[in-house]
Amino acid sequence: MAKAFYITTPIYYVNDRPHIGHAYTTIAADVFNRFHTIAGRDTFFLTGTDEHGTKIAESAEKARVPEIEFCDKMVEEYKTAWQALSIEYNDFIRTTSSRHEKAVVKFLDVMRNAKTADGQDVIYSDYYEGLYCNGCEKFLTERDLVDGKCPDHNRVPEKVKEKNYFFRLSAFLPLIKEKIESGELRILPDERCREVLGLINQDLPDFSLSRERVKWGIPLSFDTSQVAYVWVDALSNYISAIGYGDNEAMFDKWWNQAEVVHLMAKDILKFHCLYWPAMLMAAGVKVPDTMFVHGFFTVDGQKMSKTLGNQIDPNEMVAEFGPDGTRYLLLTQYPFGTDGDVQAKRFIVQYNSDLANDLGNLVSRVVKMIGANCNNEIPEPFAEIPGLTELKQQAEALADTSYNHIKKFELLQAISKAIELVRVTNKFFNDQAPWIMAKEGKTKELGGVLYACCEIIRIVSIVLFPIMPNKMREIRSVLGLDDSSLTLENARTFSFLKPGTKVALKDAIFPRLKPKKQVDTKETSSAKSSNDGLLDISEFAKAQLKVAKVLQAEQVEGADKLLKLQIDLGTEKRQIVAGVARFYSPEQITGMSIIVVTNLKPAVIRGVESNGMLLAAKKGKNLRLVVPDGDMPPGAKIS
Ligand code: MSP
């Protein structure tokens, strides 16, 4: 039996409203947690709020309410947002709760009495003089300033001298290095681990773990004129919530015996990867197993910030895409771990392509066929269908392939594998053309195709459950399934569904969304270039051309000239509409490598979105696709 699994998110500052940056980490944690749960592990997922410190006291003062009232109100905003996103945490820790405050006092007392290996006090008192930025809640060095001001808060820091208690970080840095090198403390991805090792080599100074000037905080038991430094207070949430100093059995289960994973973005790496393990070691507590430090994202190429007013409220996204659509879209923008850009402009197109067209369409076409030909009952399986053995193998492998990615925190890859299977299954359905089987009275074959599709839908509903729990439950109920069979183990077997089970689908699982702006493709903005109609090289260079592979093709309903193509651009999949149906059949074009203009505004052609344009040569009544000469992988740039 695998170890119990304990995962945390950072606890968020309550002076900021929840935005999709906070949502990103929280959704990711929820997905990891749900995945390990369906894999049979005992799991615990913690999130919460960071409520002490000057910034929060200032915000409360601005709002003219007592600090705690301000916090209570903001905490509700976080809880409401998380509920709207179907986040299923086991506990929500607040740093103003008495259980947390007690644990922090205890933790500090233990450290106060601790000695380093060479017999020095871990905590010592000293005077600190420095430049303090109230916005950052930290002392800044001259090097951090731009024009004498804190660059993040655009204010001149205060010169401050105060008595503080210091934590002897220097004594622990070599020990942390050892733990990282031995693998006892894993910092992922590797790039972040190297960053942490780099910080260790810089011999960071000791840090002060108390503040005299801050009033809104937890007073130290050994000097009530001081409150705990916000980061000491905040980091302790990871142990206060699971019974540190209070409930030994619980603490032992979720800290000592479990695999402990902290998730965060790179902005708070130093605190998590150095301060926190050092304090734990000083207090004689085991260090966490893994710190996963993901990247920071921009939205449509811009940094998200309060000042720019471009922070996206998760509630707005939920109103547009539902909780499941929002979760899916946020997690599939770029690989988890790296920095990336969230392309909010493409949300609708991607939703319609991956969820409405691929997944939703698979469910509805299979159920419709069963309705029309099998009395709404899952038919008998039948193995002798070309391509079925390979498809079955791919489906049976999905659970392990995706779970292995999850174990490595590769969220995007885990999800893509499931969507890939959906696409392959849609192609299988098209190739088998069950509607022709029905016409020709090939009942066994027809049943075999539909049974296989149902099984794949069932398997996908398990693997994508952690990402889209509500929609996957809906899909499962179409197949007459409830949560009792929602385990990863059941996704490893192909023949689970009982023939004869009733299927029923009332409404589309992912109703198509209407793009906000309809762009008329006929009106190409004629390049208003120089008077002779010649393009400047920089104008031509604006067009981004890439090699794409056609994964799937079908005729656009009611438009005999148009084909709807699903294409692979190496790093992403897209849908385009092309007027080539008179020259290429869907079968001919599927599998071809073509050239696509990739940076066009999305367009809607006969009600179908198109995200790019393919290149073709035309003369008279003849049209031929422009293709790369020889082998060129999808995504290769045309220059
Ligand atoms: N209160 C501290 C954390 C204490 S944990 C012991 C804090 N809070 S925060 O509200 O500023 O949250 C920071 C975290 O929010 C990041 O580490 C990350 O998890 C998430 N993100 C905020 N904006 C984000 C992006 N633009 N991109 C990715 N993650 C983002 O720091």
Boltz pocket constraint, residues with backbone or C-beta under 6 A from the ligand:
constraints:
  - pocket:
      binder: B
      contacts: [[A, 9], [A, 10], [A, 11], [A, 12], [A, 13], [A, 16], [A, 20], [A, 21], [A, 22], [A, 24], [A, 25], [A, 50], [A, 231], [A, 234], [A, 235], [A, 236], [A, 237], [A, 263], [A, 264], [A, 265], [A, 266], [A, 267], [A, 268], [A, 295], [A, 296], [A, 297], [A, 298], [A, 304]]
      max_distance: 6.0
